[in-house]
Amino acid sequence: MLQDDGTDRSGRRRTVALVVGYVALAGATVSAYAAPTTGFEVSVYEGTPLSVWLLLGVALTVALLVACYAPGTRLGFAGLVLGGGAVGLVTALPLVRGYYFYGAGDGLTHLGWVSDISSGVLNPFALFYPGLHTVTVFVSRLAGVPATRALLLVVCAIALSFFLFVPLCVRAITGRPGAATVGAFVAFCLLPLNHIATHYMEPHPITQAILLSPLALYLLVQYVLCEDSLFDRLLTKTGVLLALASVSVVLYHPQQAANLFILFVTVSGVQAGCRLLRCGGEIRAHRPLYGQTAWLGVVFVGWAAGRETFVAAFSGVARELAGYLLAGSTAAATVVSQRGSSLSAIGASTAELFAKLLLVPSVFAALAAFVMLTSLLGRTETTEPETTALCRYVTAGLIVLVPYSLAFFVGSVSKLFFRNLGFVMVLVAILGAIALFRLAGLLAERSLPAVGYPATTLLLGAALVFSMVVVFPSPYVYMASGHVTDDRAGGYETLFAHQAADTATYGVRTGPWRYRHAIAGVTGTATSRYAERAIRGENLSRARALASADRYFVLSRPDVARETGVYEGLRYSESQLESLEREPGIHLVQANGAVTVYRIEARAPSRVRRPSADGSVANGSRTNESAATGS
């Protein structure tokens, strides 16, 4: 990036700009805090005052300009901190604005596990990925805050670690402060998030494990760069830290640990190949990664092997892949085809959603490919031999990880591909930042500095804007907010405390079993009366006629906002949801403004097919019951 010209005038201008930027950041924080949520918000962006976004825009603009035009200086560092603070405020908006909780899906189950561990009902080592939950319990007790808030604090802290270690990785590879500056702003774009299988800010162990991985990558780079000796191979501070980081990734999520292990194996293979063929002098001078690779493999196998979750996931992938390769199945990328069908039904398209979610990552993937090509061809080997060698490690890792990830792009397990894509994007962010820094220098050399560096700054600014608008799910990307209000949680708690013991509970799309987990815990909590039970929208107007037994139906204010506002009546129209109030035999039994509970009296159907042993009709059988409750 542009170097500071050292004049007092430019220094004063940047100092004044930084003062304006920090004042804007402070003002945005105060404005956000002074506008707490008063109810369910279908979008974090719409619920947050416009003044917050305007002030954040000022802060980010100042941060980008000062940091990019004064890299490696105190003012440049202050600009980076300002940029990190602005993006950090965006990611922490649910906390700053007093959300009760964020994460209406998996997050509620993880909240239940945190409660189980905290109360001693569950041994954390019984979980497949206890890292997030145990850290949350520690933070909750240390800070004296409820688990709902502690979980969100941990999620935000992990995001901040991502912002820190991506530029540190870039700096360690290149040794250039300007490259680290670009790396910081690329990290602010949060490229690993795709909202298909990685989410923010919902507690989601695989996402948190991916965002933690730059820490392990930074330690890996530092480890191989250390002087190689017999003693150093056995024990070094960096080696101990890398070993601990490897264990942490396993405990946060073993699938991400598998990706990291593949990277370690690839780096070890490159080192072994260079030593065997006596080529790549810089790589041969690096400390071998063999011991750390073996350690990560032992920890991973020791933790995951034999666990039911691991066996089920492995069997599922093997089954889907075998069906695709051997049986001629065409069910590739089921998750994509399903979303494509839903988008078409509401007048949108997969291409539009791809552009909103993955355009910025695709641009940086193309930039990363540029670095991969130049490192393999050795174009920078004479001028930057160490950087080229380290880039070859990352390049080899991507060459292995991308085809490996594509193996998951089949059938019902296709979400696993998008999980792996999250880790691939961590490596892409590092190489993409290096590529952008090199391209800026190349443009400056061949044309004018006034062309190359402003173009780089504009690209980073545009990437930040397009990335910030998709940090949270919103109607913009046809997704519902994960906002959980305290009155919604209270409404479900009242329902669970007072409902009849022999009456099942139904809801919109799925039953309220996630809330059962969050309120009563997961361990030993039966959810058979709540799990995966729904009444389709077209059957709401005749729900009583189609019911073979009494049941409850729960309708929350977020359900109405999601179905009529975000999904535009795709499965439930506003008239269908309102029909419950008009149908005889359906009684309002509970309402608190956020959660409404109806009791539906059964009307025996004229004909019942295939009753089960206890006289009820199974949810999946093709009867009047299944027509009413299909999920």
Stockholm file with secondary structure:
# STOCKHOLM 1.0

chainA/1-631         MLQDDGTDRSGRRRTVALVVGYVALAGATVSAYAAPTTGFEVSVYEGTPLSVWLLLGVALTVALLVACYAPGTRLGFAGLVLGGGAVGLVTALPLVRGYYFYGAGDGLTHLGWVSDISSGVLNPFALFYPGLHTVTVFVSRLAGVPATRALLLVVCAIALSFFLFVPLCVRAITGRPGAATVGAFVAFCLLPLNHIATHYMEPHPITQAILLSPLALYLLVQYVLCEDSLFDRLLTKTGVLLALASVSVVLYHPQQAANLFILFVTVSGVQAGCRLLRCGGEIRAHRPLYGQTAWLGVVFVGWAAGRETFVAAFSGVARELAGYLLAGSTAAATVVSQRGSSLSAIGASTAELFAKLLLVPSVFAALAAFVMLTSLLGRTETTEPETTALCRYVTAGLIVLVPYSLAFFVGSVSKLFFRNLGFVMVLVAILGAIALFRLAGLLAERSLPAVGYPATTLLLGAALVFSMVVVFPSPYVYMASGHVTDDRAGGYETLFAHQAADTATYGVRTGPWRYRHAIAGVTGTATSRYAERAIRGENLSRARALASADRYFVLSRPDVARETGVYEGLRYSESQLESLEREPGIHLVQANGAVTVYRIEARAPSRVRRPSADGSVANGSRTNESAATGS
#=GR chainA/1-631 SS CCCCCCCHHHHHHHHHHHHHHHHHHHHHHHHHHTSCCCSCCSCHHHHSCHHHHHHHHHHHHHHHHHHHHSTTSHHHHHHHHHHHHHHHHHHTHHHHTTCSEECSSHHHHHHHHHHHHHHTSSCGGGSSSCHHHHHHHHHHHHHTCCHHHHHHHHHHHHHHHHHHHHHHHHHHHHCCHHHHHHHHHHHHTCTTCCSSSCCSSSCCHHHHHHHHHHHHHHHHHHHHHSCCCHHHHHCCHHHHHHHHHHHHHHHHCHHHHHHHHHHHHHHHHHHHHHHHHTCCHHHHHSCCCHHHHHHHHHHHHHHHTTCHHHHHHHHHHHHHHHHHHTSCCCCTTHHHHHHHHHHHHTTCCHHHHHHHHHHHHHHHHHHHHHHHHHHHHTTTTTTCHHHHHHHHHHHHHHHHHHHHHHTTCSGGGTHHHHHHHHHHHHHHHHHHHHHHHHHHHHHHHHSCHHHHHHHHHHHHHHHHHHHHTTSSCCGGGTCCCCEECHHHHHHHHHHHHHSCTTCEEEBSSSCTHHHHHHHHCSTTCCCTTTTTCBCCGGGGGGTTTTCSSCEEEEEEHHHHHIIIIISTTSSCCHHHHHGGGTSTTEEEEEECSSEEEEEECCCCCSCCCSCCTTSCCCTTSSSHHHHHHCC
#=GC SS_cons         CCCCCCCHHHHHHHHHHHHHHHHHHHHHHHHHHTSCCCSCCSCHHHHSCHHHHHHHHHHHHHHHHHHHHSTTSHHHHHHHHHHHHHHHHHHTHHHHTTCSEECSSHHHHHHHHHHHHHHTSSCGGGSSSCHHHHHHHHHHHHHTCCHHHHHHHHHHHHHHHHHHHHHHHHHHHHCCHHHHHHHHHHHHTCTTCCSSSCCSSSCCHHHHHHHHHHHHHHHHHHHHHSCCCHHHHHCCHHHHHHHHHHHHHHHHCHHHHHHHHHHHHHHHHHHHHHHHHTCCHHHHHSCCCHHHHHHHHHHHHHHHTTCHHHHHHHHHHHHHHHHHHTSCCCCTTHHHHHHHHHHHHTTCCHHHHHHHHHHHHHHHHHHHHHHHHHHHHTTTTTTCHHHHHHHHHHHHHHHHHHHHHHTTCSGGGTHHHHHHHHHHHHHHHHHHHHHHHHHHHHHHHHSCHHHHHHHHHHHHHHHHHHHHTTSSCCGGGTCCCCEECHHHHHHHHHHHHHSCTTCEEEBSSSCTHHHHHHHHCSTTCCCTTTTTCBCCGGGGGGTTTTCSSCEEEEEEHHHHHIIIIISTTSSCCHHHHHGGGTSTTEEEEEECSSEEEEEECCCCCSCCCSCCTTSCCCTTSSSHHHHHHCC
//
